[in-house]
């Protein structure tokens, strides 16, 4: 009997929490997992964990699962990205009919989503790629949802996702839902990918601040305990730096082992990653849009995983790693000033990271004809997701004021704010370099900022070098853009003879 409105496949933690969210909101949903035991355990546990467990119906084979869902069928996948998604789709196809829909809510690569949508469309099956952020708690109580797909898919799914997404009350009392249909093709998964890239950047910047606060370096008496650093993060969470990642950082720093020592000090400094940050960097190369904060965050995780080599290097290179701490100390005389500068550096670096992330998304929107609206993204990221923060409110306002804003740094608020933050940002970066403490996220953000605001960069030398060894030609400052020249750099005793070429 077809009495379920939806079906969900994949009962790992995220799948369990999301489907209980659906059930709580009144959606009768069939659930299926590759292992029947997991389905049985989940159904039993949902009797106490879910407010409306009667809306969950277990199924134990794909055919029965599909047949239990009313037509046109809406089937949600919460399975591991990659080959697993393709395998589940293949298992579903013999039982589906034209007009049925498959929605992938995992962290799939957006190009895979484009491929799957096309392949399924040829069979008369709809496909949608849906980004979901918020972790376990977000999935259960209200995530940020980034759906993408065709108009037909939108009609079948949009109301469902809005009803289960996070709800945020804005300053004027307006209530918003953190889900909005974004665009066609792989847009939902692309936006989620860049969201995760920004998340990488935020986590790296916060981690660098933590290290600067708690590392003892010769020549300076500035060093905070974990509890003092937690208090700093709690203070910052009452400012423009407020956000979920700042909040949990304070909790992490305060958490104790049974013996009273800090748990953070017992955690190995080798970070993992699942690929979305790397994909973001790869796509930035394809679209020629620098995301230097995100790329350095990805590389920093890679460097952290080289633990054994770092231990060897620490012993062998110890004499060169101390840095000029006397010069660092001379930059400031008080802990309060150092912390104030560090807060400025964190906020400025995060502004740059968001600037780069939104630039990448809008470049993709143009190239792939998605018609994404930057203000919509800032709005749906205000609640439920991992990067939710107070910074998203002025970002939304900036893009609402100008839908064609090419860079956040062109908005008056952000241009003025980052100018105010720059002195403390520079002092923090200088202290880190002089202390010998790596801060790739903060320094990458600062270098981008200085490059972005430079009317002239040394790329003229690069173009000359390219022309010298490869005949790649160059443009001239005294000629129109698009007019190209080549020089025989060695053929005239150093007096270059240049030849013009039409564009």
N, C-alpha and C positions, 0 to 999 in steps of 0.2 A: 504494500500500500504506500502510495506516494504522499506522505504526510509531513515531510521535513521541508522547511523553506530553504535550507542551506546544507552543504556538506563541508566538512573540514578533514583534511588528511594531514597527519603529523602531530603526534602527541608528546613531543618534547616539551620542556617547560614553557616556552613561548606559545606553542600551540595550545597547551592546556589552559593557560591564562587567558588567551584571546577567546577561546571558545566558551569559557565560563563568562567572560564579558558579554559575548553575544547572547548566551542563555539568560543572563541577568536582565538584558534589554528585551527579552521576549521572543528571541529568534529560536525557533525549534530547529535543531541542528543535528544531523547525523555525523558521527565521528568514527574515524578509521585510522588504525596504525598498523604498520607492517607486522608488528608482533602483537598477537591477540592478548597476551598477558598484560601488556602495558595498557591496552584499552580497558580491560577488566578492572585493573587497579585504579585507573583514573575515574571510571564511572563510580566505583565504590567511594573514593575519596571526595568526589564532587558532591556527594549527598550532604556533606557538612561544609564544604568549601564554597559551594555555589548557592545563591539564594533561590534559584529556580532549576534544580537539577532535573526536574521532569522534562525540561526542554532539550536534554541531551539524550540521544539515542545511539547506543553502540551498534556498530556493524562489523562483521568479521570476514567478509570477502568483498572484493571490489564490485562485483556484479550486484550483490544485494545492496551495497552502499549506494551505488548510482540509482538503482531502482527505487530506493526509499525517498528520493528527492523529487519534489514537484517540478514540472517543466514550465518554462525553460530552466534547466538546472544551473545552479550557481555553486561551484565547487572551489573552495579555498585551499591552497597548498601552503603548509608551514613545514617544509622539509628542507634539508641542507642544499644550498645552492650548488649548481653544477650538474653533473651527470645524474644525481638523484632526482632532480626535477624532471629531466627528460624521461627517466625510467618510469616515474609515476604517471606522466602524461601518456606514455605508450600503453601503460596498463589500463588507463581510463578509456582510451579511444574506441575500443571495440564495443563499449556499452553506451557511448554518448550519441546524441542525435543533433541534427543541425539546429543551431540557435542556442545550444548549451554554452556555458561559459566556464572557463578555468581562470582563476585569479591566483597569481604567485605572490605570496606575501613574505617570501624570504629575501635574503640579501643577494639576489641574482645580479649578474653583470648585465648592464642595460642592453648590450649588443645581443646577448642571448635572448633577452625579452623581445627584441625586434625580430629576431629569427623565428622564435616560437610563434609570435603573433601571425607572421606571414604564413608559416607552415600550417597552422591550425585554421586560418582563414580559408585556405584552399580546400579544407575539409568541411567548411561551414560552421566551424567552432570558434567562438569568441575567446580572446585571451586578454588579460590585463596584468600589467606589472605594478605591484603595489609596494611602496616603501613604508615600513613601519618602524618607528623608533620609540624607545621608552623603557627598554629592558623588561624584566619580568613584571615589575609593579605597574609599569605603563600599560603593558598588554592587558593586565587584569583590571585596572581602574580607569584607563583612558590614555591611549597612546597618541602620538602625532602620526597622522597617516597621510602618505603622499601618493595618491593614486594616479595612474596614467593608463591611457588606452582609448579605444574608439568611443564615439558618441553612444553606440548601442551598449557597450560595456558600462559606460557612465550611468545610463538609465537604470541598469540592473543593480548597481552597487553603491552609488553615491550616497543615498539616504542611509544605508546600513552603516557605512563607515563614519558618516557624520554623527550618527546616534551613539556610537561606541567610543568616539575619540574624546580626548581631553577637552574640558571646558574651561575657559579663562574669562575672567571679568576684567575689562579694561578700565582705565582711570575714569572714564565718563559713565561707567556703570553698564556699558554694552557687554553682552555676553557673546563670546565667539566660540565656535567649535574648531578644533585643531585638525581639520581635514578639509581639503578643497581639491576638486578634480583639476589636475594640472595641465594635461595636454595629451597628445597622441603618442603612439609608439612606445619607446622605452623611457619616456620622460620621467615617470614615477621612480623607476629604479635609478636613473641618472641623478635625480635630485637627492635621493637617499644616499647614493654613493658620495656625493659632494658633502652632504650633511655629515657623513661619517668622517670624511677628510677634515672638515672643520673641527670635528670632535677630536681627531688626532692632534691637531694644532693646539687646541685649548688644553688638552691633557699634557702636552709637552711643555707649554708655557707655565702651567701650574707646577709641574714637576721641577722645572728649572728654578722657579721661585722658592720651592721647598728646599732644594739643594743649597741655594744661596743663603737661605735663612739658617740652615742647620749644620752647614759644613764649617768646621774650624780650620782656619788657614793661618799660618805663621804671619806675624806682623799686624794682626787685627784682633781686637777683643770682642768683635761682633759675632755672637753665636747664640741662637735661640734653642731652647729645648723643644721637643715635639709638642708639649702642651702649650708653650708660648707661641709656637708657629700656628697651632690650631686656633689660638685666640686671635692671631692676626687675620687668619682666613675668616673667622667669624665676624670680625670687625669689617673686613672688606666686603663681606656678604650683605652689609647694610648700605653699600655704596653702588656706584655704577658697575662694579665688578660682580654684583650679586648674580648667582646662577647655581644650577644644580651641581655642577662639577666642583665649584668652590665649597658648596655646602657639604658634599660627601668627603672632600679632602679634610675638612676640619674634623669630621667624625672619624676618619681613618687615623689621623694623627693622635687622637685621644684614646684610641682603642688599646687595651692592655692584654698581655698574656696573663695566664693564671698567676705567674710569679711577680706580676706588677710591672714588668718591662713592656716597652712599646712593641706592639705586633709589627708595625711598619719596619722596624729595625731587623726583624727576623725574616723578612720577605726578600728572596733573591732578586737582585737587580738585573733581570733578563726579561724584557717585555715581549709578549707575543703579539701577533696580528693575524687577521683573517683575510686580508686582501683588498678591502674597500679603499683604504688609504692609498695603496699602491696603484689601484685602478684610477683613482682620482689624478694622481701624478702622471700616469701614462696618458690619460685623456687631455691633460694640460699640455703635453707635448704635441698631441695631434691637433689641438685647437690653437696652439701657440699663445697660451695665456698662462703666465707664470703663477704658480701657487707655491712660493718658496717656503712659507711657513709649514704647509702640509708636507712638502717634500722632505724638509729637514726633520720633521717629526717621524716620518717613515724611516729615514736613514738613522735617526737616533735610536729607534727600536732595533734596527738591524745591528747597530754598533753595540747596543746593550746585550744582544744575544751572543756576542763574541767574548763571553765572560772569561774563558781560560786565557785567551790571547791578551785581554786587558790586564789580567793579573800578572802575566809575564812582563808586559810593557810597564806596568806600575812599578815593578821592582827595578827594571833596567833603566827607565827614564825618570826616576824619582828626582834626580838633581835638577832637571829642567822643568819640573811640573809645579814648582812652588809659586812662580810668578813674582811680580814686583808688588808685594803687599804693602810696602811702605807708601808707594805712590797711590795705591788703592785707598789706604786709610786717609791720605791727605785730601781725598775727594770729599770727605764728610767726617764730622767729628762725633755725631750722635747716632744711636741706633734708630731713633725716631726718624731722622732724615733719610737713613738708608731704607727703612721700610716704606716711607712715603715715596721715595724714588722708585722702589721696586713695584709698588702698586701702579705708579704711572707707566712703568715699562710693561707690566702685564696688560693693562688696559689698551695702551697704544698697539702692542703686538697683536692683541685680539682684534682690534679694529682693522689692522692690515690683513689678518687672516680672513675675516669676513669679507673685506673688500676683494680679496683675490678669489674667494669661493664664489661670490655672487657674479664676479666678472666671468668666471669659467662657465657658470650656469647660463648666463645670458648669451655668451658666445655659442654655446651648444644649442640654445633655443633658436638662434638665428640660423645656424648651419643646418639643423635638423628640422626646421620649420615646426617648432612646437608651440610657439606663442606663449611662453611662460611669463608670468608676472612676478617680478621680484618682491613686490609688497605682499603678495599672497604667501610666498615662502616664509618671509619674516613673521607673518601672522600665525601660520600654522605651526611654526617652531617655538612659539611663545609658551606652549604648555605640552606636557606629556613626553617630550623628547629629551635626549641626553644633553643637548646643547641649549636647552631653554635657559634664558638669562634676561636680565633687564636691558642689556644692550640691544636686543631685538626690537624694542619699542621705538627708539629713535631711528633704527634702520628701516623699519616699516614706514615711519613718517617721511623719511628722506625719499623713498621710492614712490610714496603716494604723491608727494609734492611734484615729482618729475618722473613720469613713467619711462622717460628716455635717458635717465641718469646713467652715464657710462661708467662712473666710478663713485663709490661712496665718498671718496676724498674730494669730489667736486661739490658735495653738499656743504652748505655754509656751516652747519653745526659740527660736522666731522672735521672739516678743514680747520676750524677754529680750535676744536678740542684737541686734535692731535698736535697742533702747534703749541698748545699749553703744556701738553704732556712730554714734549720732545726733550727738554733739558733733563728731567729725571730719568727718562728712558735712556738717554746717552750716558748719564752717570752710572746707571745700573749696568749697562753693557760694558762700560770701561772698567768698573770694579771687577766684573766677572773675568774679563780678559786679564787684568792685572793680578787677580787672585789665582789664575790658572783653573777656573771653573768653566766647563763647557756650557754654553747657552745658545745652541744652534737656532732654536726657535726665535728667541728675542733678537739675536743679531741678524738673522735672515730677514725678519720683519723690518728692522731698522735699515738694512741695506736696500731693500726694495723701496722703502719710503724715500730714501735719499736719491735713489736712481730715478724714481717716478717723478720727483720734483726737479730733476736736473734738466735744464734746457739743452745742455750738451753733455754727451757721454763719450767715452773713448772708443766707441764702435767705429769711428772713422779709421782708427789704426787697424782694427780687425778687417775692415773692407780693403784697406791698402794691402795688408798681408795676403788676403784671399786673392786679390788681383795679381800680386807679385808671383805667388807660386802656382796659381791655378787659372789665371785669366778670367776670374769671375766678374770683373768689372765693378764699377762703383758709380754712385751719383755724386753731384757736386753741390756745394752750398750756393754757388753763384749761378746755378742753372735750375730749370724747372724739374720738379720730381718726375721720374719716369724717363729722363734722358740719361743714358748710360755711357760710361767712358772706360777705356782700357789704356794702360800705360806700359811701355817697354821700359821697365825700371832699371835695367842694367845696360841697355844698348847705347846710351848717349853720355857716358862718363858721369852719371849721376844727375844729368839734366833731363828729367823725364819728358818724353814725348807722348802726348795723350791723343787718343783717337776717340771721337764721339760715335756712338751707336744709337740708332733709333730704338725706342722702347718697343 
